[in-house]
Amino acid sequence: MQKFKYFILVLVLGLTSCVEEQNFDQFDDLEIIPTIEASILYVESPESVINDANGAIWYIQTFNFDAFNESFFADNVLDGVMTYELENTTSKELEIVFEYLDEAGNVLDTEFFSLDPGPASIIRRETTYGTPTGRSLDIIRNTSAVRVSASNLGDTTSVSSLPDPMVVFRSSGKFRLQLK
């Protein structure tokens, strides 16, 4: 009989206690938006390479870069920022062009940099994509290659008095992805 009274007490307490209604649809409202950041390109060149080049263009290279147009990234990217950093410690005035290319080699977007002879401060530029004030996200989604070219606007004989004179170009990307 004691067990029966215990059972009735638990049953009454269970029926009269406050229980919040469970919402099992909360998963549908969940948003997962991580930010990923990665280095894109790093190029450095000593002044001797610039002096040894024939003609004004001393560097041109196209890099295969399919990371942006991979379906997972292209389908889920919301927006992002490309960051460029350039440093010139050579005695040369330089121009550097960074181009985004589609699969057919068409130029989708261009970043142009003019660098004064060293010693110079680091030039840092951020370009946004996918925001109301930024460039079209389709540029990033359709990029299949990146081309970098550099021109010497100075002479080919002078040498900077700084130790190890060189030009350094770095780029990185930081993007937000909608996973759910």
Buried (B, 14 or more C-beta within 10 A) or exposed (E): EEEEEEEEEEEEEEEEEEEEEEEEEEEEEEEEEEEEEEEBBEBEBBBEBBBEBEEEEBBEEEEEBEBBBEEEBBEBBBBBBBBBBBBBBBBBBBBBBBBBBBEEEEEBBEBEBEBEBBEBEEBEEEBBBBEEEBBEBBBBBBBBBBBBBBBBEBEBEBEBEEEEBBBBBBBBBBBBBEEE
